[in-house]
């Protein structure tokens, strides 16, 4: 009975091949964890566990896609009746489109600001790493993981282009919105800041609330905010929150 069971378990793959498959899954877990570690340190929605599951799951589906249908042919390479035209690669192909559902779940819009795009792209990339590991392209998977990991770390420390700009959320409560509009426009020019989102709410008591999201090369400092408030008597209250 024992010999029969062993023979059945090894009817398609040898023990060496099975151990190779298990090693690929473990490597996919390790690479997924490395990618997720960078996201987790930045308190993103998809962290280590999510990336491990995505990468390991993609590797598993790639193994199924590439090797799971090996019994459809005999040793001579002839296909069995009823299997002609079968395309096992479709299993792996659906990973690319299927991972989009996870990516959409981590993207959200807050006013004029969109967050989660990088995390969604990382999930998509992690699935690609899992597929590469699953099909046996080990060095390609490792090299691509190292490249993306270094890109994320380096560009976060030394941002370029629009990523180098800092963001601030400004809130003002004023008693004369008409005069404040012109003053605010002039002040933003002096700060060399650009508005990315704005919201104005006129209250019944005659005051007006402004909620602004602005970006410039450096954050708006406490002294800059204080100086502006002291120069405008119509400002009743204000707050400045840096966006990390």
C-alpha positions as CSV (number, residue, x, y, z in Angstrom):
1,X,0.0,0.0,0.0
2,X,2.8,2.4,0.9
3,X,4.7,1.6,-2.3
4,X,1.6,2.1,-4.3
5,X,1.0,5.5,-2.7
6,X,4.5,6.7,-3.3
7,X,4.3,5.5,-6.9
8,X,1.1,7.4,-7.4
9,X,2.5,10.6,-5.8
10,X,5.6,10.4,-8.2
11,X,3.6,9.4,-11.3
12,X,3.9,12.9,-12.8
13,X,6.9,14.6,-11.0
14,X,10.0,13.2,-9.4
15,X,10.8,14.0,-5.8
16,X,13.6,16.4,-7.0
17,X,11.0,18.3,-9.1
18,X,8.6,18.6,-6.2
19,X,11.3,19.9,-3.9
20,X,12.2,22.4,-6.7
21,X,8.6,23.6,-6.8
22,X,8.5,24.0,-3.1
23,X,11.7,26.0,-3.2
24,X,10.3,28.3,-5.8
25,X,7.2,29.0,-3.6
26,X,9.5,29.8,-0.6
27,X,11.6,32.1,-2.7
28,X,8.4,33.9,-4.0
29,X,7.4,34.4,-0.3
30,X,10.8,35.9,0.5
31,X,10.8,38.3,-2.5
32,X,7.2,39.3,-1.8
33,X,8.2,40.0,1.8
34,X,11.1,42.2,0.7
35,X,8.8,44.3,-1.5
36,X,6.1,44.5,1.1
37,X,8.7,45.6,3.7
38,X,9.3,48.8,1.9
39,X,5.5,49.5,1.6
40,X,4.9,48.6,5.2
41,X,7.6,51.0,6.5
42,X,5.6,53.8,4.8
43,X,2.4,52.7,6.5
44,X,0.7,51.8,3.2
45,X,-2.5,49.8,3.0
46,X,-0.9,46.7,1.3
47,X,2.0,45.6,3.5
48,X,4.2,42.5,4.0
49,X,1.4,40.0,4.3
50,X,-0.4,41.2,1.2
51,X,2.7,41.2,-1.0
52,X,3.7,37.7,0.3
53,X,0.3,36.3,-0.6
54,X,0.2,38.0,-4.0
55,X,3.7,36.8,-4.9
56,X,3.3,33.3,-3.6
57,X,-0.1,33.0,-5.1
58,X,1.2,34.1,-8.5
59,X,4.0,31.6,-8.3
60,X,1.6,28.8,-7.4
61,X,-0.6,29.7,-10.4
62,X,2.4,29.8,-12.7
63,X,3.5,26.4,-11.5
64,X,0.0,25.1,-12.2
65,X,-0.1,26.8,-15.6
66,X,3.3,25.5,-16.6
67,X,3.5,22.1,-15.1
68,X,0.0,21.2,-13.9
69,X,-1.1,19.9,-17.3
70,X,2.0,17.8,-18.0
71,X,-0.2,14.7,-17.8
72,X,-2.1,15.8,-20.9
73,X,0.7,14.4,-23.1
74,X,2.5,11.1,-23.0
75,X,6.2,10.5,-23.0
76,X,6.3,10.7,-26.8
77,X,4.7,14.2,-26.7
78,X,1.4,13.0,-28.2
79,X,-1.7,14.7,-26.8
80,X,-4.6,12.6,-25.4
81,X,-8.0,12.6,-27.0
82,X,-10.1,15.6,-26.0
83,X,-7.1,17.7,-25.0
84,X,-6.1,19.0,-28.5
85,X,-6.1,22.8,-28.6
86,X,-5.8,23.1,-24.8
87,X,-3.9,26.2,-23.6
88,X,-2.5,25.7,-20.1
89,X,-0.8,29.1,-20.3
90,X,-4.3,30.8,-19.8
91,X,-4.1,30.2,-16.1
92,X,-1.0,32.4,-15.8
93,X,-2.4,34.9,-18.2
94,X,-5.4,35.6,-16.0
95,X,-3.1,36.6,-13.1
96,X,-2.1,39.8,-14.9
97,X,-5.7,40.9,-15.3
98,X,-7.0,39.4,-12.0
99,X,-4.5,41.3,-9.9
100,X,-6.1,44.5,-11.1
101,X,-8.9,44.0,-8.7
102,X,-6.5,44.1,-5.8
103,X,-4.8,47.2,-7.3
104,X,-8.1,49.0,-7.6
105,X,-8.8,48.3,-3.9
106,X,-5.8,50.3,-2.7
107,X,-6.3,53.4,-4.9
108,X,-8.5,56.1,-3.5
109,X,-9.2,59.7,-4.3
110,X,-9.3,62.5,-1.7
111,X,-10.5,65.7,-3.4
112,X,-8.0,66.4,-6.1
113,X,-5.4,64.0,-4.7
114,X,-5.1,60.4,-5.7
115,X,-3.3,58.0,-3.4
116,X,-2.3,54.4,-3.7
117,X,-1.0,54.3,-7.3
118,X,2.5,53.2,-6.3
119,X,1.1,50.5,-4.0
120,X,-1.2,49.2,-6.7
121,X,1.8,49.1,-9.2
122,X,3.9,47.3,-6.6
123,X,1.1,44.7,-6.2
124,X,1.1,44.2,-10.0
125,X,4.8,44.0,-10.1
126,X,4.8,41.5,-7.2
127,X,2.5,39.2,-9.1
128,X,5.0,39.4,-12.0
129,X,7.8,38.4,-9.7
130,X,5.7,35.4,-8.5
131,X,5.1,34.3,-12.1
132,X,8.8,34.6,-12.9
133,X,9.7,32.5,-9.9
134,X,7.0,30.0,-10.7
135,X,8.2,29.4,-14.3
136,X,11.8,29.0,-13.1
137,X,13.3,32.4,-14.1
138,X,14.9,32.7,-10.6
139,X,17.7,35.2,-11.4
140,X,15.3,37.5,-13.4
141,X,12.9,37.5,-10.4
142,X,15.7,38.3,-7.9
143,X,17.3,41.0,-10.1
144,X,13.9,42.7,-10.8
145,X,13.1,42.7,-7.1
146,X,16.4,44.3,-6.2
147,X,16.0,46.9,-8.9
148,X,12.5,48.0,-7.8
149,X,13.4,47.9,-4.1
150,X,16.4,50.2,-4.7
151,X,14.4,52.5,-6.9
152,X,11.8,52.9,-4.2
153,X,14.3,53.5,-1.4
154,X,16.6,55.9,-3.4
155,X,13.8,58.0,-5.0
156,X,12.0,58.4,-1.6
157,X,15.2,59.7,-0.1
158,X,16.2,61.8,-3.2
159,X,13.0,62.7,-4.9
160,X,13.0,64.2,-8.4
161,X,10.5,66.1,-10.5
162,X,7.0,66.6,-9.0
163,X,7.8,64.0,-6.3
164,X,10.3,66.4,-4.8
165,X,7.5,68.9,-3.9
166,X,6.1,69.0,-0.4
167,X,2.4,69.2,0.4
168,X,0.5,71.2,3.0
169,X,-3.2,71.3,4.0
170,X,-4.2,74.8,4.9
171,X,-7.4,75.8,6.6
172,X,-8.6,79.3,7.2
173,X,-11.7,80.8,8.8
174,X,-12.2,84.4,7.7
175,X,-14.8,87.1,8.2
176,X,-14.4,88.8,4.9
177,X,-14.0,86.3,2.1
178,X,-13.9,88.8,-0.7
179,X,-10.9,90.6,0.5
180,X,-9.2,87.4,1.6
181,X,-9.4,85.8,-1.9
182,X,-7.2,88.4,-3.4
183,X,-4.8,88.3,-0.4
184,X,-4.5,84.5,-0.6
185,X,-3.8,84.5,-4.3
186,X,-1.0,87.1,-3.8
187,X,0.4,85.1,-0.9
188,X,0.5,81.9,-2.8
189,X,2.5,83.6,-5.5
190,X,5.0,84.8,-2.9
191,X,5.2,81.3,-1.5
192,X,5.6,79.9,-5.1
193,X,3.0,77.4,-4.2
194,X,0.4,75.7,-6.4
195,X,-3.1,74.7,-5.3
196,X,-4.0,71.1,-6.1
197,X,-7.3,71.0,-4.3
198,X,-9.6,73.6,-2.7
199,X,-12.9,73.8,-0.9
200,X,-14.8,76.9,0.2
201,X,-17.7,76.8,2.6
202,X,-19.7,79.9,3.5
203,X,-21.3,79.7,6.9
204,X,-24.6,81.2,8.1
205,X,-22.8,83.5,10.6
206,X,-21.1,85.3,7.7
207,X,-17.7,83.7,8.0
208,X,-16.1,81.7,5.2
209,X,-14.0,78.5,5.6
210,X,-11.2,77.6,3.2
211,X,-9.6,74.2,2.9
212,X,-6.6,74.2,0.5
213,X,-4.1,71.5,-0.5
214,X,-1.0,73.1,-1.9
215,X,2.4,71.9,-3.1
216,X,5.8,73.6,-3.3
217,X,9.5,72.6,-3.1
218,X,9.5,73.1,0.7
219,X,6.8,72.8,3.4
220,X,5.1,76.0,4.6
221,X,6.8,76.8,7.8
222,X,5.3,78.0,11.1
223,X,6.9,81.4,10.7
224,X,5.6,81.9,7.2
225,X,2.1,80.9,8.3
226,X,2.3,83.2,11.3
227,X,3.5,86.2,9.3
228,X,0.6,85.8,6.8
229,X,-2.0,85.6,9.6
230,X,-0.6,88.7,11.3
231,X,-0.8,90.6,8.1
232,X,-4.5,89.9,7.5
233,X,-7.0,91.0,10.2
234,X,-9.9,89.2,8.6
235,X,-8.4,85.8,9.5
236,X,-10.1,84.4,12.6
237,X,-8.3,81.1,12.7
238,X,-5.9,79.0,10.6
239,X,-4.1,75.6,10.6
240,X,-1.3,74.2,8.7
241,X,-0.8,70.4,8.3
242,X,2.1,69.0,6.3
243,X,1.3,66.1,4.0
244,X,3.8,63.2,4.5
